[in-house]
Amino acid sequence: MATDPARSRWLVLVLVRLVAASVAVLGVMLLANGEETGRKVLGAAIVLVALWTMATVPPALARRWRSPIE
């Protein structure tokens, strides 16, 4: 039985979104519980990078894996 490449690509897209969301939650926790400015800045930076990752990486991968137009 051959494996469908669409299924593995879909799983990669879902995993990228889940990992980025988990990292964003970590950043929010640092932002909320940080007592010093450095931790709050680090938490905010982590949240921004995670949101940027969720917004750009899955569409870029989907565009790269798109079937050619016939």
PDB file of N, CA, C and O in Angstrom:
ATOM      1  N   MET A   1       0.844  -1.176   0.000  1.00  0.00           N
ATOM      2  CA  MET A   1       0.000   0.000   0.000  1.00  0.00           C
ATOM      3  C   MET A   1       0.889   1.238   0.000  1.00  0.00           C
ATOM      4  O   MET A   1       1.713   1.407   0.899  1.00  0.00           O
ATOM      5  N   ALA A   2       0.735   2.086  -0.974  1.00  0.00           N
ATOM      6  CA  ALA A   2       1.540   3.296  -1.091  1.00  0.00           C
ATOM      7  C   ALA A   2       1.022   4.367  -0.133  1.00  0.00           C
ATOM      8  O   ALA A   2      -0.183   4.491   0.087  1.00  0.00           O
ATOM      9  N   THR A   3       1.940   5.128   0.425  1.00  0.00           N
ATOM     10  CA  THR A   3       1.525   6.210   1.312  1.00  0.00           C
ATOM     11  C   THR A   3       1.209   7.444   0.488  1.00  0.00           C
ATOM     12  O   THR A   3       1.870   7.729  -0.511  1.00  0.00           O
ATOM     13  N   ASP A   4       0.208   8.157   0.912  1.00  0.00           N
ATOM     14  CA  ASP A   4      -0.231   9.358   0.209  1.00  0.00           C
ATOM     15  C   ASP A   4       0.613  10.540   0.680  1.00  0.00           C
ATOM     16  O   ASP A   4       0.626  10.829   1.876  1.00  0.00           O
ATOM     17  N   PRO A   5       1.319  11.236  -0.217  1.00  0.00           N
ATOM     18  CA  PRO A   5       2.149  12.365   0.222  1.00  0.00           C
ATOM     19  C   PRO A   5       1.315  13.522   0.761  1.00  0.00           C
ATOM     20  O   PRO A   5       1.820  14.326   1.545  1.00  0.00           O
ATOM     21  N   ALA A   6       0.056  13.622   0.360  1.00  0.00           N
ATOM     22  CA  ALA A   6      -0.793  14.704   0.862  1.00  0.00           C
ATOM     23  C   ALA A   6      -1.036  14.552   2.360  1.00  0.00           C
ATOM     24  O   ALA A   6      -1.099  15.546   3.083  1.00  0.00           O
ATOM     25  N   ARG A   7      -1.172  13.322   2.824  1.00  0.00           N
ATOM     26  CA  ARG A   7      -1.409  13.096   4.256  1.00  0.00           C
ATOM     27  C   ARG A   7      -0.209  13.513   5.084  1.00  0.00           C
ATOM     28  O   ARG A   7      -0.368  14.175   6.110  1.00  0.00           O
ATOM     29  N   SER A   8       0.979  13.140   4.662  1.00  0.00           N
ATOM     30  CA  SER A   8       2.172  13.515   5.422  1.00  0.00           C
ATOM     31  C   SER A   8       2.396  15.024   5.380  1.00  0.00           C
ATOM     32  O   SER A   8       2.842  15.609   6.367  1.00  0.00           O
ATOM     33  N   ARG A   9       2.094  15.655   4.258  1.00  0.00           N
ATOM     34  CA  ARG A   9       2.230  17.108   4.171  1.00  0.00           C
ATOM     35  C   ARG A   9       1.216  17.808   5.061  1.00  0.00           C
ATOM     36  O   ARG A   9       1.536  18.814   5.694  1.00  0.00           O
ATOM     37  N   TRP A  10      -0.003  17.286   5.116  1.00  0.00           N
ATOM     38  CA  TRP A  10      -1.020  17.851   5.996  1.00  0.00           C
ATOM     39  C   TRP A  10      -0.583  17.736   7.458  1.00  0.00           C
ATOM     40  O   TRP A  10      -0.761  18.671   8.239  1.00  0.00           O
ATOM     41  N   LEU A  11      -0.015  16.593   7.821  1.00  0.00           N
ATOM     42  CA  LEU A  11       0.462  16.415   9.191  1.00  0.00           C
ATOM     43  C   LEU A  11       1.578  17.400   9.523  1.00  0.00           C
ATOM     44  O   LEU A  11       1.630  17.915  10.640  1.00  0.00           O
ATOM     45  N   VAL A  12       2.459  17.665   8.583  1.00  0.00           N
ATOM     46  CA  VAL A  12       3.526  18.638   8.813  1.00  0.00           C
ATOM     47  C   VAL A  12       2.930  20.024   9.041  1.00  0.00           C
ATOM     48  O   VAL A  12       3.369  20.745   9.937  1.00  0.00           O
ATOM     49  N   LEU A  13       1.939  20.402   8.243  1.00  0.00           N
ATOM     50  CA  LEU A  13       1.293  21.702   8.424  1.00  0.00           C
ATOM     51  C   LEU A  13       0.638  21.811   9.796  1.00  0.00           C
ATOM     52  O   LEU A  13       0.748  22.843  10.460  1.00  0.00           O
ATOM     53  N   VAL A  14      -0.037  20.759  10.218  1.00  0.00           N
ATOM     54  CA  VAL A  14      -0.697  20.765  11.523  1.00  0.00           C
ATOM     55  C   VAL A  14       0.343  20.829  12.644  1.00  0.00           C
ATOM     56  O   VAL A  14       0.158  21.557  13.619  1.00  0.00           O
ATOM     57  N   LEU A  15       1.422  20.077  12.511  1.00  0.00           N
ATOM     58  CA  LEU A  15       2.462  20.096  13.542  1.00  0.00           C
ATOM     59  C   LEU A  15       3.137  21.456  13.647  1.00  0.00           C
ATOM     60  O   LEU A  15       3.450  21.906  14.749  1.00  0.00           O
ATOM     61  N   VAL A  16       3.363  22.109  12.527  1.00  0.00           N
ATOM     62  CA  VAL A  16       3.958  23.452  12.565  1.00  0.00           C
ATOM     63  C   VAL A  16       3.038  24.401  13.321  1.00  0.00           C
ATOM     64  O   VAL A  16       3.495  25.193  14.145  1.00  0.00           O
ATOM     65  N   ARG A  17       1.748  24.320  13.042  1.00  0.00           N
ATOM     66  CA  ARG A  17       0.791  25.192  13.734  1.00  0.00           C
ATOM     67  C   ARG A  17       0.734  24.882  15.228  1.00  0.00           C
ATOM     68  O   ARG A  17       0.685  25.800  16.047  1.00  0.00           O
ATOM     69  N   LEU A  18       0.741  23.597  15.590  1.00  0.00           N
ATOM     70  CA  LEU A  18       0.680  23.226  17.003  1.00  0.00           C
ATOM     71  C   LEU A  18       1.930  23.650  17.770  1.00  0.00           C
ATOM     72  O   LEU A  18       1.835  24.147  18.892  1.00  0.00           O
ATOM     73  N   VAL A  19       3.087  23.457  17.170  1.00  0.00           N
ATOM     74  CA  VAL A  19       4.328  23.850  17.836  1.00  0.00           C
ATOM     75  C   VAL A  19       4.377  25.368  18.002  1.00  0.00           C
ATOM     76  O   VAL A  19       4.765  25.865  19.059  1.00  0.00           O
ATOM     77  N   ALA A  20       3.989  26.097  16.971  1.00  0.00           N
ATOM     78  CA  ALA A  20       3.991  27.556  17.068  1.00  0.00           C
ATOM     79  C   ALA A  20       2.996  28.034  18.132  1.00  0.00           C
ATOM     80  O   ALA A  20       3.291  28.970  18.875  1.00  0.00           O
ATOM     81  N   ALA A  21       1.845  27.413  18.208  1.00  0.00           N
ATOM     82  CA  ALA A  21       0.864  27.790  19.233  1.00  0.00           C
ATOM     83  C   ALA A  21       1.392  27.486  20.629  1.00  0.00           C
ATOM     84  O   ALA A  21       1.176  28.267  21.556  1.00  0.00           O
ATOM     85  N   SER A  22       2.080  26.360  20.788  1.00  0.00           N
ATOM     86  CA  SER A  22       2.653  26.012  22.085  1.00  0.00           C
ATOM     87  C   SER A  22       3.735  27.006  22.493  1.00  0.00           C
ATOM     88  O   SER A  22       3.826  27.393  23.658  1.00  0.00           O
ATOM     89  N   VAL A  23       4.542  27.410  21.540  1.00  0.00           N
ATOM     90  CA  VAL A  23       5.585  28.398  21.827  1.00  0.00           C
ATOM     91  C   VAL A  23       4.949  29.743  22.181  1.00  0.00           C
ATOM     92  O   VAL A  23       5.451  30.452  23.053  1.00  0.00           O
ATOM     93  N   ALA A  24       3.861  30.095  21.520  1.00  0.00           N
ATOM     94  CA  ALA A  24       3.163  31.343  21.845  1.00  0.00           C
ATOM     95  C   ALA A  24       2.619  31.301  23.275  1.00  0.00           C
ATOM     96  O   ALA A  24       2.682  32.301  23.989  1.00  0.00           O
ATOM     97  N   VAL A  25       2.093  30.168  23.690  1.00  0.00           N
ATOM     98  CA  VAL A  25       1.605  30.028  25.070  1.00  0.00           C
ATOM     99  C   VAL A  25       2.765  30.176  26.049  1.00  0.00           C
ATOM    100  O   VAL A  25       2.612  30.816  27.089  1.00  0.00           O
ATOM    101  N   LEU A  26       3.904  29.604  25.740  1.00  0.00           N
ATOM    102  CA  LEU A  26       5.087  29.772  26.586  1.00  0.00           C
ATOM    103  C   LEU A  26       5.468  31.249  26.683  1.00  0.00           C
ATOM    104  O   LEU A  26       5.797  31.736  27.764  1.00  0.00           O
ATOM    105  N   GLY A  27       5.424  31.952  25.569  1.00  0.00           N
ATOM    106  CA  GLY A  27       5.730  33.376  25.576  1.00  0.00           C
ATOM    107  C   GLY A  27       4.742  34.171  26.411  1.00  0.00           C
ATOM    108  O   GLY A  27       5.139  35.093  27.123  1.00  0.00           O
ATOM    109  N   VAL A  28       3.465  33.832  26.335  1.00  0.00           N
ATOM    110  CA  VAL A  28       2.459  34.521  27.147  1.00  0.00           C
ATOM    111  C   VAL A  28       2.699  34.252  28.624  1.00  0.00           C
ATOM    112  O   VAL A  28       2.525  35.144  29.454  1.00  0.00           O
ATOM    113  N   MET A  29       3.097  33.030  28.958  1.00  0.00           N
ATOM    114  CA  MET A  29       3.388  32.715  30.358  1.00  0.00           C
ATOM    115  C   MET A  29       4.588  33.522  30.852  1.00  0.00           C
ATOM    116  O   MET A  29       4.567  34.038  31.970  1.00  0.00           O
ATOM    117  N   LEU A  30       5.628  33.635  30.037  1.00  0.00           N
ATOM    118  CA  LEU A  30       6.769  34.466  30.412  1.00  0.00           C
ATOM    119  C   LEU A  30       6.364  35.926  30.556  1.00  0.00           C
ATOM    120  O   LEU A  30       6.807  36.614  31.476  1.00  0.00           O
ATOM    121  N   LEU A  31       5.533  36.388  29.658  1.00  0.00           N
ATOM    122  CA  LEU A  31       5.079  37.775  29.683  1.00  0.00           C
ATOM    123  C   LEU A  31       4.245  38.062  30.931  1.00  0.00           C
ATOM    124  O   LEU A  31       4.370  39.131  31.529  1.00  0.00           O
ATOM    125  N   ALA A  32       3.410  37.126  31.321  1.00  0.00           N
ATOM    126  CA  ALA A  32       2.531  37.332  32.468  1.00  0.00           C
ATOM    127  C   ALA A  32       3.263  37.174  33.792  1.00  0.00           C
ATOM    128  O   ALA A  32       2.985  37.902  34.744  1.00  0.00           O
ATOM    129  N   ASN A  33       4.193  36.231  33.861  1.00  0.00           N
ATOM    130  CA  ASN A  33       4.852  35.932  35.138  1.00  0.00           C
ATOM    131  C   ASN A  33       6.223  36.578  35.273  1.00  0.00           C
ATOM    132  O   ASN A  33       6.878  36.422  36.304  1.00  0.00           O
ATOM    133  N   GLY A  34       6.659  37.287  34.268  1.00  0.00           N
ATOM    134  CA  GLY A  34       7.974  37.927  34.346  1.00  0.00           C
ATOM    135  C   GLY A  34       7.966  39.104  35.298  1.00  0.00           C
ATOM    136  O   GLY A  34       7.160  40.025  35.163  1.00  0.00           O
ATOM    137  N   GLU A  35       8.870  39.065  36.261  1.00  0.00           N
ATOM    138  CA  GLU A  35       8.928  40.147  37.234  1.00  0.00           C
ATOM    139  C   GLU A  35       9.883  41.247  36.789  1.00  0.00           C
ATOM    140  O   GLU A  35       9.752  42.395  37.213  1.00  0.00           O
ATOM    141  N   GLU A  36      10.824  40.905  35.951  1.00  0.00           N
ATOM    142  CA  GLU A  36      11.766  41.914  35.479  1.00  0.00           C
ATOM    143  C   GLU A  36      11.500  42.207  34.010  1.00  0.00           C
ATOM    144  O   GLU A  36      10.864  41.414  33.315  1.00  0.00           O
ATOM    145  N   THR A  37      11.973  43.316  33.553  1.00  0.00           N
ATOM    146  CA  THR A  37      11.697  43.780  32.200  1.00  0.00           C
ATOM    147  C   THR A  37      12.256  42.842  31.144  1.00  0.00           C
ATOM    148  O   THR A  37      11.637  42.654  30.097  1.00  0.00           O
ATOM    149  N   GLY A  38      13.419  42.250  31.401  1.00  0.00           N
ATOM    150  CA  GLY A  38      14.039  41.351  30.437  1.00  0.00           C
ATOM    151  C   GLY A  38      13.163  40.163  30.097  1.00  0.00           C
ATOM    152  O   GLY A  38      13.043  39.789  28.930  1.00  0.00           O
ATOM    153  N   ARG A  39      12.556  39.572  31.100  1.00  0.00           N
ATOM    154  CA  ARG A  39      11.676  38.417  30.850  1.00  0.00           C
ATOM    155  C   ARG A  39      10.418  38.824  30.103  1.00  0.00           C
ATOM    156  O   ARG A  39       9.934  38.081  29.249  1.00  0.00           O
ATOM    157  N   LYS A  40       9.889  39.993  30.416  1.00  0.00           N
ATOM    158  CA  LYS A  40       8.692  40.461  29.711  1.00  0.00           C
ATOM    159  C   LYS A  40       9.007  40.738  28.243  1.00  0.00           C
ATOM    160  O   LYS A  40       8.208  40.415  27.364  1.00  0.00           O
ATOM    161  N   VAL A  41      10.155  41.327  27.981  1.00  0.00           N
ATOM    162  CA  VAL A  41      10.548  41.590  26.596  1.00  0.00           C
ATOM    163  C   VAL A  41      10.775  40.276  25.860  1.00  0.00           C
ATOM    164  O   VAL A  41      10.368  40.130  24.707  1.00  0.00           O
ATOM    165  N   LEU A  42      11.425  39.321  26.521  1.00  0.00           N
ATOM    166  CA  LEU A  42      11.640  38.004  25.920  1.00  0.00           C
ATOM    167  C   LEU A  42      10.314  37.317  25.629  1.00  0.00           C
ATOM    168  O   LEU A  42      10.146  36.733  24.558  1.00  0.00           O
ATOM    169  N   GLY A  43       9.373  37.376  26.557  1.00  0.00           N
ATOM    170  CA  GLY A  43       8.063  36.780  26.349  1.00  0.00           C
ATOM    171  C   GLY A  43       7.325  37.409  25.183  1.00  0.00           C
ATOM    172  O   GLY A  43       6.709  36.706  24.382  1.00  0.00           O
ATOM    173  N   ALA A  44       7.385  38.734  25.082  1.00  0.00           N
ATOM    174  CA  ALA A  44       6.725  39.422  23.973  1.00  0.00           C
ATOM    175  C   ALA A  44       7.368  39.057  22.642  1.00  0.00           C
ATOM    176  O   ALA A  44       6.674  38.858  21.646  1.00  0.00           O
ATOM    177  N   ALA A  45       8.693  38.969  22.627  1.00  0.00           N
ATOM    178  CA  ALA A  45       9.395  38.590  21.397  1.00  0.00           C
ATOM    179  C   ALA A  45       9.030  37.174  20.982  1.00  0.00           C
ATOM    180  O   ALA A  45       8.824  36.910  19.798  1.00  0.00           O
ATOM    181  N   ILE A  46       8.948  36.265  21.939  1.00  0.00           N
ATOM    182  CA  ILE A  46       8.585  34.878  21.628  1.00  0.00           C
ATOM    183  C   ILE A  46       7.170  34.807  21.058  1.00  0.00           C
ATOM    184  O   ILE A  46       6.925  34.073  20.101  1.00  0.00           O
ATOM    185  N   VAL A  47       6.248  35.555  21.633  1.00  0.00           N
ATOM    186  CA  VAL A  47       4.868  35.559  21.136  1.00  0.00           C
ATOM    187  C   VAL A  47       4.823  36.098  19.712  1.00  0.00           C
ATOM    188  O   VAL A  47       4.150  35.525  18.855  1.00  0.00           O
ATOM    189  N   LEU A  48       5.534  37.193  19.451  1.00  0.00           N
ATOM    190  CA  LEU A  48       5.523  37.771  18.105  1.00  0.00           C
ATOM    191  C   LEU A  48       6.122  36.828  17.072  1.00  0.00           C
ATOM    192  O   LEU A  48       5.595  36.705  15.966  1.00  0.00           O
ATOM    193  N   VAL A  49       7.220  36.160  17.421  1.00  0.00           N
ATOM    194  CA  VAL A  49       7.842  35.216  16.489  1.00  0.00           C
ATOM    195  C   VAL A  49       6.924  34.023  16.245  1.00  0.00           C
ATOM    196  O   VAL A  49       6.813  33.549  15.114  1.00  0.00           O
ATOM    197  N   ALA A  50       6.272  33.537  17.285  1.00  0.00           N
ATOM    198  CA  ALA A  50       5.358  32.401  17.126  1.00  0.00           C
ATOM    199  C   ALA A  50       4.165  32.775  16.251  1.00  0.00           C
ATOM    200  O   ALA A  50       3.750  31.985  15.403  1.00  0.00           O
ATOM    201  N   LEU A  51       3.613  33.962  16.445  1.00  0.00           N
ATOM    202  CA  LEU A  51       2.492  34.395  15.611  1.00  0.00           C
ATOM    203  C   LEU A  51       2.930  34.584  14.166  1.00  0.00           C
ATOM    204  O   LEU A  51       2.203  34.213  13.244  1.00  0.00           O
ATOM    205  N   TRP A  52       4.118  35.160  13.958  1.00  0.00           N
ATOM    206  CA  TRP A  52       4.635  35.318  12.601  1.00  0.00           C
ATOM    207  C   TRP A  52       4.837  33.945  11.945  1.00  0.00           C
ATOM    208  O   TRP A  52       4.541  33.767  10.763  1.00  0.00           O
ATOM    209  N   THR A  53       5.338  32.985  12.717  1.00  0.00           N
ATOM    210  CA  THR A  53       5.547  31.634  12.198  1.00  0.00           C
ATOM    211  C   THR A  53       4.220  31.000  11.794  1.00  0.00           C
ATOM    212  O   THR A  53       4.122  30.391  10.729  1.00  0.00           O
ATOM    213  N   MET A  54       3.202  31.140  12.636  1.00  0.00           N
ATOM    214  CA  MET A  54       1.896  30.573  12.308  1.00  0.00           C
ATOM    215  C   MET A  54       1.286  31.230  11.072  1.00  0.00           C
ATOM    216  O   MET A  54       0.537  30.590  10.334  1.00  0.00           O
ATOM    217  N   ALA A  55       1.601  32.497  10.846  1.00  0.00           N
ATOM    218  CA  ALA A  55       1.001  33.212   9.728  1.00  0.00           C
ATOM    219  C   ALA A  55       1.736  32.996   8.413  1.00  0.00           C
ATOM    220  O   ALA A  55       1.130  33.136   7.350  1.00  0.00           O
ATOM    221  N   THR A  56       3.020  32.660   8.452  1.00  0.00           N
ATOM    222  CA  THR A  56       3.791  32.605   7.213  1.00  0.00           C
ATOM    223  C   THR A  56       4.254  31.211   6.801  1.00  0.00           C
ATOM    224  O   THR A  56       4.266  30.905   5.609  1.00  0.00           O
ATOM    225  N   VAL A  57       4.629  30.371   7.735  1.00  0.00           N
ATOM    226  CA  VAL A  57       5.224  29.081   7.364  1.00  0.00           C
ATOM    227  C   VAL A  57       4.208  28.122   6.735  1.00  0.00           C
ATOM    228  O   VAL A  57       4.497  27.590   5.663  1.00  0.00           O
ATOM    229  N   PRO A  58       3.045  27.868   7.330  1.00  0.00           N
ATOM    230  CA  PRO A  58       2.100  26.938   6.672  1.00  0.00           C
ATOM    231  C   PRO A  58       1.666  27.379   5.269  1.00  0.00           C
ATOM    232  O   PRO A  58       1.637  26.542   4.367  1.00  0.00           O
ATOM    233  N   PRO A  59       1.329  28.656   5.045  1.00  0.00           N
ATOM    234  CA  PRO A  59       0.986  29.033   3.663  1.00  0.00           C
ATOM    235  C   PRO A  59       2.164  28.882   2.693  1.00  0.00           C
ATOM    236  O   PRO A  59       1.971  28.511   1.535  1.00  0.00           O
ATOM    237  N   ALA A  60       3.363  29.166   3.160  1.00  0.00           N
ATOM    238  CA  ALA A  60       4.532  29.011   2.290  1.00  0.00           C
ATOM    239  C   ALA A  60       4.749  27.549   1.922  1.00  0.00           C
ATOM    240  O   ALA A  60       5.061  27.235   0.773  1.00  0.00           O
ATOM    241  N   LEU A  61       4.586  26.659   2.892  1.00  0.00           N
ATOM    242  CA  LEU A  61       4.727  25.237   2.598  1.00  0.00           C
ATOM    243  C   LEU A  61       3.622  24.755   1.666  1.00  0.00           C
ATOM    244  O   LEU A  61       3.874  23.975   0.747  1.00  0.00           O
ATOM    245  N   ALA A  62       2.401  25.218   1.903  1.00  0.00           N
ATOM    246  CA  ALA A  62       1.288  24.815   1.035  1.00  0.00           C
ATOM    247  C   ALA A  62       1.510  25.308  -0.398  1.00  0.00           C
ATOM    248  O   ALA A  62       1.210  24.595  -1.355  1.00  0.00           O
ATOM    249  N   ARG A  63       2.026  26.506  -0.542  1.00  0.00           N
ATOM    250  CA  ARG A  63       2.315  27.042  -1.875  1.00  0.00           C
ATOM    251  C   ARG A  63       3.412  26.229  -2.547  1.00  0.00           C
ATOM    252  O   ARG A  63       3.354  25.962  -3.747  1.00  0.00           O
ATOM    253  N   ARG A  64       4.402  25.843  -1.771  1.00  0.00           N
ATOM    254  CA  ARG A  64       5.515  25.054  -2.320  1.00  0.00           C
ATOM    255  C   ARG A  64       5.063  23.663  -2.758  1.00  0.00           C
ATOM    256  O   ARG A  64       5.553  23.122  -3.749  1.00  0.00           O
ATOM    257  N   TRP A  65       4.120  23.094  -2.006  1.00  0.00           N
ATOM    258  CA  TRP A  65       3.666  21.736  -2.293  1.00  0.00           C
ATOM    259  C   TRP A  65       2.463  21.691  -3.239  1.00  0.00           C
ATOM    260  O   TRP A  65       1.965  20.605  -3.538  1.00  0.00           O
ATOM    261  N   ARG A  66       1.991  22.832  -3.712  1.00  0.00           N
ATOM    262  CA  ARG A  66       0.835  22.874  -4.578  1.00  0.00           C
ATOM    263  C   ARG A  66       1.103  22.097  -5.864  1.00  0.00           C
ATOM    264  O   ARG A  66       2.208  22.126  -6.406  1.00  0.00           O
ATOM    265  N   SER A  67       0.088  21.413  -6.334  1.00  0.00           N
ATOM    266  CA  SER A  67       0.212  20.653  -7.584  1.00  0.00           C
ATOM    267  C   SER A  67       0.361  21.624  -8.753  1.00  0.00           C
ATOM    268  O   SER A  67      -0.220  22.709  -8.744  1.00  0.00           O
ATOM    269  N   PRO A  68       1.139  21.229  -9.755  1.00  0.00           N
ATOM    270  CA  PRO A  68       1.280  22.129 -10.909  1.00  0.00           C
ATOM    271  C   PRO A  68      -0.031  22.232 -11.686  1.00  0.00           C
ATOM    272  O   PRO A  68      -0.822  21.290 -11.742  1.00  0.00           O
ATOM    273  N   ILE A  69      -0.231  23.397 -12.276  1.00  0.00           N
ATOM    274  CA  ILE A  69      -1.431  23.625 -13.081  1.00  0.00           C
ATOM    275  C   ILE A  69      -1.264  22.920 -14.418  1.00  0.00           C
ATOM    276  O   ILE A  69      -0.249  23.076 -15.097  1.00  0.00           O
ATOM    277  N   GLU A  70      -2.264  22.152 -14.782  1.00  0.00           N
ATOM    278  CA  GLU A  70      -2.173  21.381 -16.028  1.00  0.00           C
ATOM    279  C   GLU A  70      -2.837  22.079 -17.169  1.00  0.00           C
ATOM    280  O   GLU A  70      -2.849  21.562 -18.286  1.00  0.00           O
TER     281      GLU A  70
END
